[in-house]
Amino acid sequence: MPEIQAAGDEGVARMTRLRTDVSHSARIWNYWLGGKDHYPVDEEVGEQILGFVPALPRSAVADRAFLARAVRHLAGQAGIRQFLDIGTGLPTADNTHEVAQRVDPAARIVYVDNDPLVLTHAHALLTSTPEGATDYIEADVHDPEKILRGAARTLDFDRPVAITMLGILNFVMDTDEAVSIVHRLLDAVPSGSHLVISHPTTEVDGEAMTQAVEYWNSQGSASMTLRGRADLVRLFDRVEVLEPGIVSCSRWRPEEGPEPVAVTHFGGVGRKP
């Protein structure tokens, strides 16, 4: 069980909302990544899901590696210095600010999540270089207006911003609503901004993934959905998708070597014209 130290009234109030009897996707993800910030219920549900799709830990690792490669590209070749990371998850190695600030210590990053354990660890662990800045917003992906208001404290929306949404739009059950959320966020940022999305799909191990998600949705946690390629393409309809397109996360600009095995999560990066 993770050790939690919450400072002040805000931390105490946050932790009163922590449910240790219901599994949570961020904590299950942490379990699959080999972390320690999860509870027995997360291990139990995580193991049940692996019974359907044993390769999911490989997807978890590939998803994190995709984020790191995408942020390195954006901070490096694309010259992006501002990042809005929606659906942060529990801190691990190579968090967005760490990758971006290695390229430019003055990079500014805003993290967004609505899980009390994630936020407690974010306040404790996600620190910035002196030249840059990080901020943390407690908000839900369904409320882009709140996200944008909070992010404006740290980010300059007159300059390009990279919006990263890894494993979060799958919790927006209606595809039209998911597309609308992405559009609203993109409307707030200028030309030259970028969008990064990863999403569990039916493109790899589709039948097993469908069974796993049905089990997940029966556990009383936040419901999630899978999407196929056509719906993933819709999420990028306002941006120019960079090569190699919307692909398995493991195959988005991988390091040199043999072609990686495809994983269940697909991802892509696009630039706002």
BAFI-3210 file (N, C-alpha, C; in Angstrom, 3 decimals, decimal comma, padded with zeros to 6 digits):
// residues 273
n [1|2|3|4|5|6|7|8|9|10|11|12|13|14|15|16|17|18|19|20|21|22|23|24|25|26|27|28|29|30|31|32|33|34|35|36|37|38|39|40|41|42|43|44|45|46|47|48|49|50|51|52|53|54|55|56|57|58|59|60|61|62|63|64|65|66|67|68|69|70|71|72|73|74|75|76|77|78|79|80|81|82|83|84|85|86|87|88|89|90|91|92|93|94|95|96|97|98|99|100|101|102|103|104|105|106|107|108|109|110|111|112|113|114|115|116|117|118|119|120|121|122|123|124|125|126|127|128|129|130|131|132|133|134|135|136|137|138|139|140|141|142|143|144|145|146|147|148|149|150|151|152|153|154|155|156|157|158|159|160|161|162|163|164|165|166|167|168|169|170|171|172|173|174|175|176|177|178|179|180|181|182|183|184|185|186|187|188|189|190|191|192|193|194|195|196|197|198|199|200|201|202|203|204|205|206|207|208|209|210|211|212|213|214|215|216|217|218|219|220|221|222|223|224|225|226|227|228|229|230|231|232|233|234|235|236|237|238|239|240|241|242|243|244|245|246|247|248|249|250|251|252|253|254|255|256|257|258|259|260|261|262|263|264|265|266|267|268|269|270|271|272|273]
n.u [000,846|000,563|002,490|001,302|001,619|000,070|000,047|-001,254|-004,568|-005,689|-004,516|-005,421|-008,200|-008,281|-007,437|-009,491|-011,254|-010,218|-010,604|-010,053|-011,172|-012,125|-011,038|-008,668|-007,816|-005,323|-003,828|-003,827|-002,434|-000,003|000,660|001,011|003,246|005,136|005,295|004,782|002,602|-000,192|-003,151|-004,382|-006,826|-006,409|-004,338|-005,670|-007,773|-006,190|-004,758|-006,852|-007,635|-005,346|-005,694|-007,332|-005,903|-002,815|-000,579|-000,788|000,864|003,082|001,972|001,548|004,184|005,066|003,396|004,233|006,848|006,314|005,210|007,524|009,188|007,621|007,447|010,155|010,600|008,831|009,758|012,307|012,859|010,456|010,363|008,690|007,712|005,853|003,597|000,621|-000,544|-002,881|-004,614|-002,666|-001,743|-000,029|003,089|006,124|009,138|010,709|008,700|006,554|007,524|010,155|011,326|010,892|012,212|014,813|015,558|015,031|015,509|013,762|011,222|007,649|005,140|001,912|000,061|-002,774|-005,245|-007,712|-007,685|-007,312|-005,025|-003,167|-002,879|-001,839|000,681|001,683|001,943|003,894|006,060|006,478|008,523|009,935|012,560|014,575|014,431|012,170|008,674|006,110|002,728|-000,329|-003,470|-006,581|-008,912|-011,464|-011,463|-013,787|-014,431|-013,301|-013,187|-012,626|-010,110|-008,657|-008,885|-007,474|-004,953|-004,115|-002,915|-000,267|000,579|001,107|-001,255|-001,006|001,183|002,652|001,402|001,786|-000,561|-001,117|-002,669|-002,823|-004,176|-006,631|-008,882|-010,321|-011,980|-014,043|-017,020|-018,699|-018,080|-018,494|-018,559|-015,952|-014,486|-015,403|-014,344|-011,588|-011,540|-012,306|-010,131|-008,085|-008,994|-008,264|-005,573|-002,725|-001,782|000,703|000,759|000,582|-000,865|-001,072|-002,058|-002,877|-004,523|-006,489|-007,297|-009,276|-007,710|-005,586|-005,500|-008,320|-010,778|-010,131|-009,419|-011,877|-013,349|-011,854|-012,316|-015,070|-015,126|-013,704|-015,485|-017,495|-016,710|-017,287|-015,697|-014,578|-016,118|-014,883|-013,951|-013,191|-011,689|-011,815|-009,784|-011,047|-012,485|-010,368|-008,991|-010,805|-010,356|-008,128|-008,828|-008,524|-005,897|-002,637|-001,439|001,548|004,209|004,801|002,037|-001,126|-000,555|000,382|001,539|004,109|005,329|005,612|007,881|010,178|013,154|016,284|016,545|015,103|011,727|009,327|007,075|003,602|001,336|-001,609|-002,409|-002,813|-001,240|-000,657|000,682|-000,057|-000,003|-001,242|-002,487]
n.v [-001,189|002,269|004,883|007,837|011,277|014,051|017,473|020,152|021,701|021,434|019,118|017,216|017,346|016,482|013,820|012,663|011,969|009,798|006,608|003,481|001,106|000,713|000,065|001,928|003,444|004,776|003,803|001,058|001,072|001,977|-000,271|-002,188|-001,080|-001,673|-000,128|001,273|002,581|001,785|-000,082|-003,072|-003,719|-002,681|-004,252|-006,699|-006,308|-005,544|-007,916|-009,595|-008,395|-008,843|-011,486|-011,553|-010,062|-010,674|-009,227|-006,572|-005,088|-004,612|-002,810|-000,681|000,091|000,771|002,931|004,908|005,239|006,198|008,704|009,983|010,018|011,554|014,024|014,717|015,123|017,282|019,304|019,491|019,298|020,570|022,818|023,484|024,989|024,909|022,906|021,117|018,772|016,483|014,288|013,118|010,915|008,700|009,870|008,916|007,588|009,846|011,912|014,411|017,076|016,579|015,456|017,527|019,714|018,877|019,366|022,131|024,065|026,118|025,409|025,208|023,600|022,272|020,172|018,022|016,411|014,348|012,607|011,950|010,689|010,790|013,576|014,238|012,988|014,362|017,030|016,561|015,435|016,361|018,546|021,660|022,994|025,862|027,802|027,202|026,242|024,544|023,494|022,458|021,176|020,454|018,846|017,685|015,812|016,154|018,785|021,078|023,875|024,626|023,486|025,030|027,596|027,268|026,511|028,815|030,321|029,658|029,078|030,676|031,422|032,674|031,749|028,784|025,639|022,370|019,908|017,178|014,050|011,318|008,171|009,093|010,072|007,817|007,583|009,190|008,498|008,923|009,398|011,693|013,649|013,388|014,238|016,863|017,915|017,816|019,604|022,006|022,464|022,748|025,015|026,976|027,386|028,607|028,604|026,234|024,939|021,700|018,389|015,514|012,236|009,201|006,021|003,276|000,537|-001,323|-002,393|-004,127|-007,326|-007,312|-008,670|-009,777|-007,434|-006,139|-007,821|-007,451|-004,735|-004,781|-006,255|-004,475|-002,281|-003,347|-003,206|-000,975|001,234|004,251|004,300|003,085|003,167|001,471|002,367|002,225|002,549|004,449|006,158|007,114|008,600|010,688|012,151|013,573|015,430|018,170|018,769|018,505|015,432|014,036|012,118|008,791|008,678|007,609|005,180|001,995|002,605|001,725|001,806|004,380|006,374|004,772|003,813|002,975|-000,268|-003,611|-003,799|-002,803|-004,843|-004,677|-002,908|-002,656|-000,034|002,830|005,664|009,124|012,150|015,487|018,602|021,858|023,722]
n.w [000,000|-000,809|000,753|002,157|002,450|003,332|003,168|005,061|004,986|002,438|001,390|003,250|002,862|000,245|000,459|001,849|-000,071|-001,274|-002,570|-001,457|-001,801|-004,277|-007,514|-009,524|-012,585|-012,945|-010,836|-011,329|-013,728|-012,729|-011,212|-013,237|-014,411|-012,601|-010,321|-006,969|-006,037|-005,416|-004,474|-002,768|-004,070|-006,597|-007,562|-007,608|-009,507|-011,653|-012,153|-012,890|-015,291|-016,782|-017,215|-019,407|-021,324|-021,493|-022,342|-021,599|-019,709|-021,348|-023,124|-021,366|-020,720|-023,305|-023,859|-022,041|-022,968|-025,518|-024,876|-023,862|-026,151|-027,887|-026,497|-026,415|-029,155|-029,612|-027,859|-028,829|-031,945|-032,785|-031,212|-029,068|-026,047|-024,068|-022,276|-021,900|-019,973|-019,856|-017,853|-016,168|-014,574|-012,242|-010,968|-012,582|-014,021|-016,327|-016,583|-018,097|-017,635|-016,913|-019,205|-021,101|-019,894|-019,888|-022,448|-022,708|-020,025|-019,373|-020,013|-019,638|-017,815|-017,379|-015,393|-015,352|-013,504|-011,830|-009,745|-006,314|-005,187|-007,263|-007,484|-004,968|-005,034|-007,232|-006,315|-004,440|-005,824|-008,485|-009,583|-010,691|-012,826|-011,855|-013,855|-015,351|-015,120|-013,294|-012,930|-011,318|-011,855|-010,548|-012,173|-014,422|-017,451|-018,870|-018,529|-020,183|-020,118|-017,456|-017,247|-019,106|-017,984|-015,592|-016,583|-017,803|-015,869|-015,913|-018,514|-021,679|-023,870|-026,263|-027,445|-028,956|-027,758|-026,505|-026,323|-024,405|-024,231|-022,918|-022,708|-021,684|-023,063|-023,527|-021,385|-021,920|-022,945|-025,155|-028,533|-030,095|-028,107|-027,117|-029,357|-029,468|-027,090|-027,629|-029,800|-028,511|-026,810|-028,703|-030,013|-028,249|-028,456|-030,351|-033,906|-034,816|-032,446|-030,829|-030,759|-028,801|-028,562|-026,963|-026,995|-025,923|-028,043|-030,474|-032,334|-031,974|-030,597|-030,381|-029,615|-027,111|-025,739|-025,722|-024,025|-021,697|-021,134|-020,737|-018,360|-016,707|-016,668|-015,192|-012,599|-011,126|-011,277|-012,983|-016,085|-019,214|-022,713|-025,798|-028,951|-032,507|-035,516|-037,244|-035,516|-033,980|-035,866|-036,181|-033,843|-034,437|-036,332|-036,630|-036,910|-038,481|-039,038|-037,906|-039,397|-038,218|-038,570|-037,142|-035,040|-033,544|-030,268|-029,681|-032,114|-032,944|-034,144|-033,180|-031,298|-032,904|-034,373|-034,436|-035,730|-033,392|-031,409|-031,994|-029,890|-027,786|-027,363|-029,300|-030,832|-031,687|-033,156|-033,801|-035,657|-035,227|-037,852]
ca.u [000,000|001,416|002,545|000,783|001,807|-000,653|000,335|-002,234|-005,980|-005,999|-004,128|-006,317|-009,488|-008,123|-007,297|-010,766|-011,970|-009,510|-011,287|-009,116|-011,950|-012,503|-009,836|-008,536|-006,980|-003,954|-003,114|-003,605|-001,337|001,200|000,943|001,564|004,564|006,047|005,380|004,332|001,519|-001,475|-003,738|-004,713|-007,918|-005,854|-003,609|-006,650|-008,422|-005,147|-004,469|-008,012|-007,575|-004,264|-006,213|-007,879|-004,862|-001,573|000,460|-001,071|002,014|003,905|001,313|001,802|005,564|005,147|002,686|005,134|007,973|005,762|005,144|008,872|009,676|006,840|007,844|011,500|010,450|008,159|010,641|013,508|012,675|009,317|010,607|007,603|008,195|004,719|002,932|-000,585|-000,603|-004,208|-004,630|-001,252|-001,382|000,926|004,437|007,050|010,330|010,489|007,473|006,605|008,402|011,542|011,782|010,914|013,198|016,151|015,811|015,084|015,116|012,735|009,907|006,562|004,267|000,741|-000,502|-004,203|-005,813|-008,756|-007,599|-006,624|-003,690|-002,311|-002,586|-000,957|002,025|002,124|002,400|005,091|007,157|006,693|009,158|010,457|013,823|014,365|014,124|010,870|007,549|005,082|001,522|-001,174|-004,880|-007,523|-010,024|-011,898|-011,355|-015,097|-014,599|-012,137|-013,141|-011,905|-008,705|-008,045|-008,780|-006,373|-003,675|-003,735|-002,060|001,129|000,872|000,738|-001,996|-000,645|002,334|002,283|001,282|001,566|-001,605|-000,927|-003,836|-002,505|-005,038|-007,661|-010,116|-011,088|-012,960|-015,158|-017,659|-019,304|-017,020|-018,769|-018,132|-014,492|-014,022|-015,729|-013,372|-010,327|-011,720|-012,306|-008,754|-007,312|-009,450|-007,661|-004,126|-002,466|-001,110|002,002|000,549|000,552|-001,760|-000,563|-003,105|-002,823|-005,872|-006,643|-008,042|-009,661|-006,864|-004,711|-006,181|-009,602|-011,778|-009,681|-009,515|-013,298|-013,712|-011,185|-013,000|-016,354|-014,855|-013,346|-016,678|-018,370|-016,109|-017,741|-014,789|-014,974|-016,262|-014,024|-014,324|-012,175|-012,051|-011,112|-009,000|-011,863|-012,763|-009,106|-008,740|-011,661|-009,766|-007,043|-009,323|-008,190|-004,443|-001,882|-000,821|002,943|004,617|004,238|000,587|-001,742|-000,015|000,675|002,475|005,464|005,851|005,718|009,276|010,937|014,612|016,796|016,519|013,994|010,416|008,719|005,796|002,457|000,627|-003,033|-002,601|-002,340|-000,964|-000,283|001,033|-000,480|000,305|-002,336|-002,035]
ca.v [000,000|003,442|005,785|009,133|012,378|015,196|018,642|021,221|021,383|021,012|017,724|016,393|017,286|015,655|012,416|012,118|011,476|008,649|005,332|002,357|-000,121|000,678|000,188|003,156|003,160|005,263|002,920|-000,205|001,367|001,992|-001,669|-002,843|-000,515|-002,100|000,874|000,919|003,472|001,155|-000,788|-004,461|-003,811|-002,395|-005,463|-007,748|-006,016|-005,578|-009,312|-010,117|-007,869|-009,550|-012,776|-011,366|-009,540|-010,775|-008,318|-005,174|-004,359|-004,146|-001,596|000,387|000,543|001,410|004,198|005,860|005,514|007,054|010,060|010,548|010,309|012,663|015,268|015,056|015,703|018,577|020,279|019,607|019,716|021,477|024,042|023,786|025,279|024,869|021,607|020,915|017,312|016,191|012,874|012,949|009,624|008,760|010,190|007,814|008,104|010,606|012,688|015,403|018,214|016,135|015,310|018,829|020,620|018,458|020,059|023,555|024,216|027,146|024,897|025,357|022,420|022,206|018,833|018,000|015,115|014,521|011,556|012,539|010,125|011,364|014,962|014,292|012,683|015,421|018,144|016,177|014,918|016,994|019,839|022,301|023,715|027,263|028,625|026,863|026,254|023,513|023,768|021,274|021,550|019,385|019,055|016,518|016,003|016,578|020,219|021,759|025,290|024,720|023,185|026,176|028,708|026,983|026,482|030,184|030,881|029,293|029,025|031,812|030,852|033,346|031,019|027,379|024,734|020,952|019,306|015,729|013,379|009,897|007,268|009,824|010,226|006,570|007,735|009,956|007,372|009,320|009,873|013,081|014,499|013,367|015,115|018,240|018,322|018,086|020,836|023,173|022,688|023,258|026,375|027,904|027,517|029,170|027,814|025,751|024,070|020,279|017,495|014,147|011,380|007,738|005,529|001,828|000,315|-002,670|-002,696|-005,243|-008,151|-006,639|-009,427|-009,864|-006,100|-005,874|-008,565|-006,813|-003,484|-005,142|-006,594|-003,230|-001,457|-003,995|-003,105|000,219|002,346|005,093|003,500|003,452|002,581|001,293|002,958|001,739|003,541|005,538|007,118|007,754|009,619|011,848|012,948|014,375|016,040|019,593|018,917|017,781|014,318|013,823|010,746|007,821|008,616|007,078|003,822|001,433|003,487|001,185|002,009|005,801|006,824|004,006|003,833|002,082|-001,688|-004,335|-003,173|-003,247|-005,550|-003,784|-002,973|-002,341|001,414|003,546|007,062|009,981|013,533|016,355|020,026|022,739|024,602]
ca.w [000,000|-000,865|001,877|001,738|003,366|002,798|003,979|005,076|004,856|001,078|001,258|004,057|002,169|-000,950|000,786|002,322|-001,236|-001,831|-002,404|-001,513|-001,996|-005,695|-008,339|-010,293|-013,747|-012,766|-009,906|-012,044|-014,670|-011,903|-010,873|-014,424|-014,671|-011,551|-009,269|-005,621|-005,645|-005,691|-003,342|-003,104|-005,047|-007,922|-007,957|-007,910|-010,787|-012,665|-012,495|-013,612|-016,652|-017,472|-017,632|-020,752|-022,222|-020,728|-022,831|-021,278|-019,166|-022,459|-023,606|-020,397|-020,918|-024,614|-023,784|-021,375|-023,863|-026,572|-024,337|-023,784|-027,495|-028,431|-025,835|-026,899|-030,491|-029,549|-027,226|-029,633|-033,335|-032,968|-030,473|-028,129|-024,690|-023,150|-022,352|-021,094|-019,834|-019,304|-017,493|-015,810|-013,991|-011,137|-011,425|-012,798|-014,686|-017,560|-016,656|-019,167|-017,326|-016,888|-020,591|-021,760|-019,305|-020,288|-023,718|-022,376|-018,620|-019,207|-020,432|-018,660|-017,921|-016,500|-015,273|-015,015|-013,133|-010,821|-008,738|-005,160|-004,989|-008,306|-007,166|-003,814|-005,496|-008,131|-005,500|-003,705|-006,635|-009,780|-009,339|-011,884|-012,790|-011,486|-015,027|-015,889|-014,180|-013,375|-012,156|-011,170|-011,843|-010,266|-013,107|-015,181|-018,892|-019,387|-018,282|-020,769|-019,747|-016,192|-017,535|-019,779|-017,036|-014,682|-017,305|-018,165|-014,817|-016,157|-019,936|-022,515|-024,982|-027,506|-027,964|-029,157|-026,615|-026,801|-025,492|-024,370|-023,665|-022,993|-021,953|-020,955|-023,842|-023,436|-020,310|-022,483|-023,605|-026,420|-029,421|-030,461|-026,995|-027,088|-030,440|-029,075|-026,069|-028,328|-030,571|-027,613|-026,365|-029,832|-030,294|-027,289|-028,671|-031,683|-034,944|-034,362|-031,287|-031,177|-030,031|-028,627|-028,000|-027,025|-026,703|-026,121|-029,271|-030,898|-033,489|-031,584|-029,581|-030,243|-028,856|-025,720|-025,161|-025,484|-022,811|-020,554|-020,827|-020,143|-016,961|-016,018|-016,473|-014,211|-011,265|-010,421|-011,501|-014,112|-017,299|-020,329|-023,990|-026,824|-030,237|-033,686|-036,245|-037,797|-034,447|-033,604|-036,895|-035,878|-032,762|-035,014|-037,571|-036,700|-036,947|-039,500|-038,318|-038,261|-039,680|-039,160|-038,508|-035,921|-035,068|-032,227|-029,562|-029,754|-033,466|-033,253|-034,145|-032,186|-031,381|-033,938|-034,043|-035,075|-035,551|-032,139|-031,436|-031,858|-028,613|-027,884|-027,357|-030,478|-030,554|-032,792|-032,852|-034,877|-035,548|-035,625|-038,942]
c.u [000,883|001,359|002,155|001,050|001,155|-000,449|-000,817|-003,650|-006,329|-005,672|-005,038|-007,663|-009,410|-008,132|-008,574|-011,579|-011,336|-010,272|-010,262|-009,832|-012,420|-011,237|-009,855|-007,520|-005,537|-003,158|-002,878|-002,452|-000,014|001,623|001,576|002,960|005,588|006,220|004,816|003,103|000,159|-001,908|-004,083|-005,822|-007,409|-005,072|-004,592|-007,298|-007,394|-004,821|-005,632|-007,984|-006,467|-004,689|-006,826|-006,777|-003,526|-000,507|000,228|000,084|002,955|003,303|001,580|003,194|005,688|004,491|003,560|006,306|007,540|005,685|006,525|009,389|008,938|007,270|009,248|011,431|009,872|009,058|011,894|013,228|011,558|009,449|009,500|008,176|007,079|003,950|001,748|-000,862|-001,891|-004,335|-003,238|-000,907|-000,367|002,330|005,305|008,302|009,936|009,087|007,661|007,578|009,865|012,112|011,919|012,018|014,632|016,538|015,955|014,607|014,022|011,348|008,904|005,546|003,126|000,198|-001,955|-004,611|-006,872|-008,777|-006,802|-005,232|-002,714|-001,910|-001,666|000,480|002,552|002,653|003,714|006,292|007,452|007,212|009,802|011,890|013,552|013,941|012,710|009,773|006,713|003,896|000,654|-002,612|-005,699|-008,759|-010,280|-011,818|-012,673|-015,322|-013,406|-012,051|-012,386|-010,419|-008,022|-007,902|-007,595|-005,023|-003,190|-002,920|-000,583|001,519|000,381|000,062|-001,853|000,571|001,976|002,343|001,149|000,548|-001,411|-002,091|-003,619|-003,447|-006,117|-008,958|-010,932|-012,093|-014,094|-015,896|-018,208|-018,233|-017,258|-018,315|-016,609|-013,914|-014,263|-014,735|-012,036|-010,425|-011,661|-010,888|-007,911|-007,721|-008,734|-006,183|-003,861|-001,895|000,292|001,923|000,432|-000,404|-001,135|-001,660|-002,635|-004,147|-005,887|-007,610|-008,506|-008,773|-005,919|-005,416|-007,593|-010,621|-011,401|-009,773|-010,963|-013,765|-013,099|-011,899|-014,390|-016,188|-014,555|-014,596|-017,654|-017,885|-016,515|-016,794|-015,305|-015,003|-015,338|-014,478|-013,095|-012,637|-011,211|-010,463|-009,844|-012,167|-011,488|-008,760|-009,567|-011,062|-008,673|-007,513|-009,033|-006,678|-003,863|-001,087|000,600|003,183|005,086|002,726|000,089|-001,454|000,065|001,745|003,921|006,121|005,855|007,168|010,126|012,434|015,053|016,792|015,372|012,667|009,758|007,417|004,667|001,779|-000,790|-003,311|-002,002|-002,125|-000,608|000,022|000,613|-000,145|-000,875|-001,835|-002,099]
c.v [001,241|004,253|007,171|010,144|013,595|016,378|019,628|020,748|020,863|019,537|016,805|016,239|016,381|014,182|011,813|011,566|010,231|007,365|004,213|001,026|-000,281|000,890|001,483|002,918|003,609|004,346|001,548|-000,041|001,349|000,577|-002,386|-002,337|-000,910|-001,105|000,371|001,714|002,913|000,388|-002,223|-004,590|-003,553|-003,595|-006,555|-007,525|-006,062|-006,993|-009,947|-009,656|-008,556|-010,954|-012,723|-010,990|-009,550|-009,754|-006,858|-004,445|-003,847|-002,877|-000,424|000,965|001,301|002,788|005,264|006,223|006,401|008,498|010,705|010,913|011,500|013,990|015,677|015,685|017,109|019,646|020,518|020,168|020,739|022,768|024,444|023,965|025,268|023,573|021,591|019,422|016,946|014,684|012,417|011,530|009,795|009,026|008,936|008,393|008,828|011,185|013,830|016,534|017,808|016,031|016,677|019,721|020,129|019,150|021,553|023,722|025,247|026,673|024,989|024,239|022,556|020,786|018,929|016,577|015,349|013,398|012,073|011,974|010,672|012,780|015,094|014,009|013,769|016,605|017,813|015,941|015,701|018,410|020,355|022,761|025,159|028,134|028,402|026,948|025,004|023,962|022,521|021,736|020,311|019,638|017,770|016,815|016,467|018,080|020,988|023,232|025,484|024,458|024,405|027,365|028,489|027,034|027,878|030,866|030,703|029,374|030,280|031,261|031,651|032,694|029,539|026,554|023,313|020,412|017,794|015,101|011,875|009,095|007,979|009,946|008,937|006,596|008,679|008,985|007,719|009,931|011,307|014,030|014,544|014,288|016,573|018,760|018,671|019,391|022,069|023,487|023,277|024,685|027,405|028,162|027,954|028,162|027,448|024,931|022,626|019,517|016,105|013,338|009,938|007,206|004,009|001,554|-001,131|-003,144|-003,862|-006,007|-007,633|-007,376|-009,499|-008,507|-005,746|-006,580|-007,905|-005,527|-003,758|-005,514|-005,326|-002,413|-002,071|-003,805|-001,855|001,390|003,179|004,262|004,008|002,727|002,404|002,021|002,333|002,886|004,718|006,591|007,814|008,857|010,865|012,736|013,877|015,213|017,535|019,832|018,137|016,684|014,096|012,356|010,071|007,678|008,136|005,579|003,276|002,290|003,014|001,491|003,469|006,228|006,102|004,217|002,843|000,638|-002,364|-003,615|-003,698|-004,003|-004,543|-004,002|-002,446|-000,844|002,016|005,009|007,815|011,375|014,368|017,814|020,845|023,696|026,085]
c.w [000,000|000,408|001,393|002,836|002,742|003,721|003,889|004,847|003,469|000,894|002,040|003,364|000,952|-000,593|001,344|001,157|-001,830|-001,525|-002,551|-001,715|-003,442|-006,516|-009,135|-011,399|-013,554|-011,858|-010,526|-013,025|-013,917|-011,522|-012,054|-014,756|-013,604|-010,429|-007,948|-005,180|-006,043|-004,446|-003,746|-004,134|-006,460|-008,448|-008,390|-009,272|-011,918|-013,102|-013,261|-015,073|-017,445|-017,883|-019,024|-021,751|-021,479|-021,126|-022,431|-020,585|-020,259|-023,064|-022,670|-020,575|-022,241|-024,603|-023,133|-022,275|-025,022|-026,102|-024,341|-025,170|-028,107|-027,811|-026,266|-028,283|-030,407|-028,939|-028,060|-031,004|-033,511|-032,178|-029,512|-026,727|-023,652|-023,376|-021,396|-021,079|-019,105|-019,095|-017,113|-015,399|-012,877|-011,656|-011,543|-013,418|-015,965|-017,638|-017,650|-018,854|-017,328|-018,292|-021,246|-021,210|-019,480|-021,590|-023,475|-020,935|-018,391|-019,621|-019,279|-018,905|-016,925|-016,556|-014,826|-014,661|-012,086|-009,803|-007,550|-004,926|-006,020|-007,931|-005,963|-004,219|-006,429|-007,341|-004,804|-004,608|-007,907|-009,598|-010,621|-011,701|-012,360|-012,669|-015,557|-014,848|-014,393|-012,533|-012,206|-011,034|-011,511|-011,122|-013,864|-016,669|-019,503|-019,236|-018,853|-020,392|-018,436|-016,402|-018,133|-018,842|-016,095|-015,367|-017,646|-017,070|-015,146|-017,627|-020,643|-023,767|-026,275|-028,154|-028,072|-027,871|-027,157|-025,809|-025,542|-023,621|-023,809|-022,104|-021,164|-021,737|-023,885|-022,287|-020,708|-023,394|-024,990|-027,325|-029,850|-029,352|-026,917|-028,158|-030,066|-028,034|-026,726|-029,114|-029,666|-027,138|-027,493|-030,197|-029,421|-027,542|-030,107|-032,668|-034,476|-033,096|-031,755|-030,261|-029,997|-027,948|-028,046|-026,501|-026,865|-027,263|-029,417|-032,041|-033,230|-030,473|-029,308|-029,399|-027,386|-025,030|-024,852|-024,215|-021,573|-020,155|-020,245|-018,676|-016,164|-015,698|-015,479|-012,777|-010,490|-010,537|-012,669|-015,391|-018,387|-021,584|-024,867|-028,086|-031,341|-034,432|-036,731|-036,736|-033,978|-034,594|-036,626|-034,802|-033,272|-036,204|-037,690|-036,801|-038,117|-038,788|-038,833|-038,607|-038,398|-039,090|-037,155|-035,902|-033,643|-031,556|-029,683|-031,091|-033,890|-033,051|-033,095|-032,336|-032,450|-033,446|-034,772|-034,816|-034,278|-032,367|-031,238|-030,506|-028,802|-027,911|-028,623|-030,111|-031,809|-032,292|-034,057|-034,593|-036,016|-036,701|-038,539]
res [m|p|e|i|q|a|a|g|d|e|g|v|a|r|m|t|r|l|r|t|d|v|s|h|s|a|r|i|w|n|y|w|l|g|g|k|d|h|y|p|v|d|e|e|v|g|e|q|i|l|g|f|v|p|a|l|p|r|s|a|v|a|d|r|a|f|l|a|r|a|v|r|h|l|a|g|q|a|g|i|r|q|f|l|d|i|g|t|g|l|p|t|a|d|n|t|h|e|v|a|q|r|v|d|p|a|a|r|i|v|y|v|d|n|d|p|l|v|l|t|h|a|h|a|l|l|t|s|t|p|e|g|a|t|d|y|i|e|a|d|v|h|d|p|e|k|i|l|r|g|a|a|r|t|l|d|f|d|r|p|v|a|i|t|m|l|g|i|l|n|f|v|m|d|t|d|e|a|v|s|i|v|h|r|l|l|d|a|v|p|s|g|s|h|l|v|i|s|h|p|t|t|e|v|d|g|e|a|m|t|q|a|v|e|y|w|n|s|q|g|s|a|s|m|t|l|r|g|r|a|d|l|v|r|l|f|d|r|v|e|v|l|e|p|g|i|v|s|c|s|r|w|r|p|e|e|g|p|e|p|v|a|v|t|h|f|g|g|v|g|r|k|p]
***
